Amino acid sequence: MNTTPHLDSALRATAGRLRLHAVLRAALLGATVVVATLLLAVALDAVIALPANARVLVDALLIACAAGAVAIVITQFARHQYDARRTARLVEQRLGVADNRFINSVDLAERDARARGSDELAGLAVTRGERVAGEIEPGAVADAKPVWRALQWACVAAVAVVLLGLVPGLYRAVLPRLVEPFADHPPFTLVTFDVIVEPEPVFHGKPASIAATLGGPQVPPTADVVFIAEDETTRRVPMLRRDESKFVLPIDRAESSSEFYIDTPQGRSKRHVLNVRQTPLIERVTVRYEPPAYTGRPAGQVELGPDGVRGLRGTTVTMTIQSNVPLLTAKVLPIVGGVGEPTSEGVKRHADDEKRVSWTFNLDFVGQRPFAVALVGLDGTIAEKPLAGGITSVPDAAPRVRFDEPGEPVVAVEGWPVRVRVFVDDDVGVSSVELQHALGEDEMAATHTWADLNSPLQMTPEHTFDLKAMNVKSGDVVRYRAIATDNRPAAFGGPQTAVSKTFTIEVITLEEYRSLKRGQYGPDDMRAEAEQIQRLLDDLSRRRAQLAQVSAEMLKRIEAQSGTMTDADKQARAGLLDAVKRYEDAARRLGQRAGDRADQPTLYDFEADYARQLKQLAEQLNAQADGVGDARDSFERDLEDQPRQGDARTAQFLKDLNDLLQSGGQQMQDRSADLGNVSDDLSKLGQADALMREAQTIVRIADRQALMAERFKTIKAFEQADQLAVDAEELSARQDSIRRSLDEALQRLEGLANESREATPKMAASADDIVRAIREAKVELDQASAAKAAGERQWEAAHSAAAAAARKLNEMIQDAPEGLQDDASADLDQSLKLLRSNPNQGAQQLSQRHQPPQLSNQTNNNQQDPTGAAAAARSRAKLVGPHAPQGSDDAHPVGRSGTGDTTAAAGNDLSHGFESLDPDSAAFRAGVKAALTGVPLRDRAKAEAYLRRVARESQ
């Protein structure tokens, strides 16, 4: 039984307070030591990046500190278990009680029966202790200062923890390293890493890239990617710096997944994963075509393009697909109709390359169909993106045939050969080409057949129609065409044919040819030829002078060396021989060109002197070339036969060569001067030609004006004029067009007169007189009045004004006076007059250039062509004959091109002088239909009947 309950309770409370202080102090100090040790370890690892073994020791030390702290706490807890006597003694010591009242009370209360002493005294002591138990204050007995000091150290440690925590990423980097010392956690660094792997996902065999954006107080200058293999071996690859903070590592082919980290001089990143997916992807597609056997084409292979598969019907196609990973097979959407379940039919896996599969099929249809191929990997993974496209099977097309030469109707001289060239092509092969012709409207018959067993893709056969051998005469028309056949076999439908357009050869006389040709070739063209030949001759003269100078200097040098040649002299001799050969060839070419041009039939009589000049030039150039060539050949033979006499023979050769060159120099100068004179004469002729052209233009305008007056008269004479639907605006515009044409012609004539006043003063003066006379007669005023009246449908006034203008113009137009000289060489500088014909032969030939050619206009049945249809067709034709001016690619009299067309005349065509449905055209003058322009179709019959009646009455 407890006899001191109050004292015992006070002592227990005091003991509990003492135990709390002791345990709390021990716990705080232990925690402080542990935290301090941890902070020290963190700081060391952050500064020097402790190795794994050191981190193990640090972990052991931390564990030991923590264990020691726990042990101390437990010890303190155990040491401070409740003991009444110890607690009473401690109370008396702490409170300064000297009479041992508390310890005596505790001791006497626990005294048993066997204890000696007075019971009364013992009871008194116990009672006293119980009475004063309330004086015990646990807080006064338990000293709290050690606890506060321990708490202060703990606060210091906490502040240190907070301060270190302000360092970015310190604990996040170091603590995992301490917790897992053998794990590959990166050391602490102030550099931040933002790592991105692109694309996402990365496919096997495809390009990828690793990008790292670095941050922190200072960005490292370099960065590497360190790849970590499964056995923890590493491979370091430098990164490319793209800007101040971004580094990139491009990967051409990503083969497998791998861990990696970014390493810099100032720290490294944590581990990242490059995850490479093994999904099949298409890397390359090739298509092999095996055409049908009849095509004769070899098999070929190409890359699959954006247009898909395209081949001839019957072709076997093999599509080979290269993947990034090994394949099991491929799933193909059937091309038949483009629908159906995917299948592996026709798919073959390559034994030598597991990443390739081939799909073979035949183009046994015609048209377009879609296809889709999905790759299947070894693990059964199907490609996310299949190969899709179109398959086009084209039929064997028919051949194409045309005439490359002449390619248009031909007007040929009687008895002249006409060459034609056919161009045929086919997508597979041409089997044969047949040329057919007929005379007039006869049935076409085979002329010649070309066949080629090799079936080429193109054929260009040629044939010459020998008009003389064919006995074709002037006025006849030869029709011809070509028929091409390809090699398509019966299994694919049989051969196909194509027929060209039918062309014609209209045969004319030599004089008609000359008349047509003069419309293409005039004094200006001839002058351009002469100037070109003169330039070539002057260039040849300069080369001759250079050769003469070089040969003279070499001869002088050899003579100064007593006839002995050095190695340098021999090299110079070889160069001289080459230059002589080039000079000889140039002289021969120019001579051949001049001779060919001189042999051509002349179009104008004044060409005779020009041709004679060219003939002399050709003879002199050929003689010069022969002389120089013979000397060179003889010298080269001597060098080969007697090499030891080479030095002496060289001196003689140089003398002979120099004499030949010197003798030909004056002749070349004379011929060049003659050509210059010819050019001046031709320039004068050209100016006269231009003046006559404008004079003939005014004559044609006068004819147009007269016809326009007749139109107004015809409309006025109709009894039911109000019921005749006439396009007054069109007639007014046509009359005004005639006025403008006259004004423009007068302006051109004035300009030409000013330009040619020095060369042809008589013509220039008379041109001025013509212009002044027409303007003083106020012809243009009459024309303007006629146009205005026609627009207002005042036909009487329109006819009166138009007739006045026509009369004034016709009063100035004269027929050629009799008695003029008929000499072709007569001076062309005569008074220019508005003549309908010119008896002077040279002027007449020039004036024909500006008039519609006067041809026979006969059809194949020798009947007249009143509508001028033959002339209109001829205006679209090529002219074939003996004349081929210089400056063209074909400058020979036979006209190897088959046309005789030249560069000088390339800008002209045979329509010169023709104005279809124009009042001054041959077609217009040929019949009444052309004179009815401006009359509506519904009234043409009445107008024609009236005009025929007027014509009969006027006869």
MONORHU-V764192 format. One record per run of one state. SS is the DSSP state (alpha for helix, beta for strand, coil for the rest). FROM is the first residue (numbers start at 1). LEN is the number of residues. If there is no record, write none. Layout:
# MONORHU-V764192
SS_FROM_LEN ; SS_FROM_LEN
This chain:
# MONORHU-V764192
coil_1_4 ; alpha_5_44 ; coil_49_3 ; alpha_52_28 ; coil_80_4 ; alpha_84_12 ; coil_96_5 ; alpha_101_9 ; coil_110_9 ; alpha_119_13 ; coil_132_1 ; alpha_133_3 ; coil_136_2 ; alpha_138_4 ; coil_142_3 ; alpha_145_21 ; coil_166_4 ; alpha_170_10 ; coil_180_12 ; beta_192_7 ; coil_199_3 ; beta_202_2 ; coil_204_4 ; beta_208_8 ; coil_216_8 ; beta_224_5 ; coil_229_5 ; beta_234_5 ; coil_239_1 ; beta_240_2 ; coil_242_4 ; beta_246_6 ; coil_252_6 ; beta_258_7 ; coil_265_2 ; beta_267_2 ; coil_269_3 ; beta_272_3 ; coil_275_1 ; beta_276_2 ; coil_278_4 ; beta_282_9 ; coil_291_2 ; alpha_293_3 ; coil_296_4 ; beta_300_4 ; coil_304_1 ; beta_305_1 ; coil_306_2 ; beta_308_5 ; coil_313_3 ; beta_316_8 ; coil_324_3 ; beta_327_7 ; coil_334_9 ; beta_343_1 ; coil_344_3 ; beta_347_3 ; coil_350_6 ; beta_356_7 ; coil_363_4 ; beta_367_11 ; coil_378_4 ; beta_382_1 ; coil_383_4 ; beta_387_8 ; coil_395_5 ; beta_400_6 ; coil_406_4 ; beta_410_4 ; coil_414_3 ; beta_417_9 ; coil_426_4 ; beta_430_10 ; coil_440_5 ; beta_445_7 ; coil_452_6 ; beta_458_2 ; coil_460_2 ; beta_462_5 ; coil_467_10 ; beta_477_10 ; coil_487_3 ; alpha_490_3 ; coil_493_4 ; beta_497_3 ; coil_500_3 ; beta_503_6 ; coil_509_1 ; alpha_510_9 ; coil_519_4 ; alpha_523_38 ; coil_561_6 ; alpha_567_33 ; coil_600_7 ; alpha_607_35 ; coil_642_1 ; alpha_643_75 ; coil_718_3 ; alpha_721_3 ; coil_724_2 ; beta_726_1 ; coil_727_1 ; alpha_728_28 ; coil_756_5 ; alpha_761_16 ; coil_777_2 ; alpha_779_13 ; coil_792_3 ; alpha_795_18 ; beta_813_2 ; coil_815_19 ; beta_834_2 ; coil_836_5 ; alpha_841_10 ; coil_851_7 ; beta_858_1 ; coil_859_5 ; beta_864_1 ; coil_865_4 ; alpha_869_6 ; coil_875_3 ; beta_878_3 ; coil_881_41 ; alpha_922_5 ; coil_927_2 ; alpha_929_4 ; coil_933_2 ; beta_935_1 ; coil_936_1 ; alpha_937_18 ; coil_955_1
